[in-house]
Amino acid sequence: MAVNQLRGGVSKELSALRARLLDMCSLLELELDFSDEEVTFAPREQLLEMIGECAGKIDSLRQSFKLGNAIKRGVPVAIVGPPNAGKSSLLNLLLGDDRAIVSPVAGTTRDTVEETMVIGGVLFRFIDTAGIRESSEEVESLGIERTFRKISEAEIVISVLDAASDQSDLLHNLESVAEHLDKESQNLLILVNKSDNVGKEGVNKNVNIINNYVLSAGLKAKTIEFSAKTGFGLNQLRDELVAICAPILSSEDSTFITNARHYEALTEASEHLSVAATSLRSGTIPSDLIAEDLRLVITDLGTITGQSLITPDEILGTIFRNFCIGK
């Protein structure tokens, strides 16, 4: 990704977009010069098609920010679940260090604890969170709110459950996590922790309950029998984490946006492009106003590439290059 950026991968794509937008501006402004003759140089269907192509490319770059940021800072993995389920123990087991405080007192973890490590060539950013439960204590409640926010921001969510929990508690805890998940894009790994304290029959029963819920809820999830105490299931967890990130590794030659400022600029460009498309569909907005919206898109992209604003010479050059018009 770094080499691709050094070679100007992002700049090349944005320069191509700028050239396309410049063509559209030229067509619209050429119409203004010949407005008395009622000549149409830019058929609206053609312009809408061109805008759609540009919008698709901009949205693709915007969507790459999530993966690009994950590769740069570490794939975010939120460790969530009820109090005393073994979340902090799991983090310490993964890191091989006592990074998080482990205590039998419920509500010990009140703020997020983040650490990174490489597994299978992938940098992961593990986030230990406050236990999810009903609480009237102000500080703990703030920690739980932050937990829900981290769930929505994570690429992967690890839900740690106590294997000794009864069916109603298991389902309630899973629902608390699932309602904050994006079922289409986020992956869920469900750890049935403390499985060494429960008989095989009890573990299998709970695993079946969990799997039935996952199927009915339409979640992208995998259930793993686990023990943070003995390390049972740790290798399977590591393998699942790496397998989920395989698409990221296979996209290493793609162009990614990794700068938050660039992402914001692309978002503004997308909004201005949407306004231009709406104006074209209405059929009542003058060409010069539509051209101005396209100029704003070019300005947004220019904040990333450093390219100057459109000049009259560029407009004229494009017109004379594409049309046989006497000067």
Salt bridges, closest charged atoms under 4 A:
GLU13 OE1 - LYS57 NZ 3.39
GLU29 OE2 - ARG295 NH2 2.84
GLU31 OE2 - ARG44 NH1 3.53
GLU53 OE1 - ARG20 NH2 2.90
ASP59 OD1 - ARG62 NH1 3.66
ASP111 OD1 - ARG146 NH1 2.63
GLU114 OE1 - ARG125 NH1 3.45
GLU114 OE2 - LYS150 NZ 3.40
GLU115 OE2 - ARG99 NE 2.38
GLU137 OE1 - ARG110 NH1 2.80
GLU140 OE2 - ARG133 NE 2.67
GLU153 OE1 - LYS150 NZ 3.81
ASP162 OD2 - LYS194 NZ 3.63
GLU179 OE2 - HIS180 ND1 3.97
GLU225 OE1 - LYS200 NZ 3.14
ASP300 OD2 - HIS272 ND1 2.72
GLU314 OE2 - ARG18 NH1 3.03
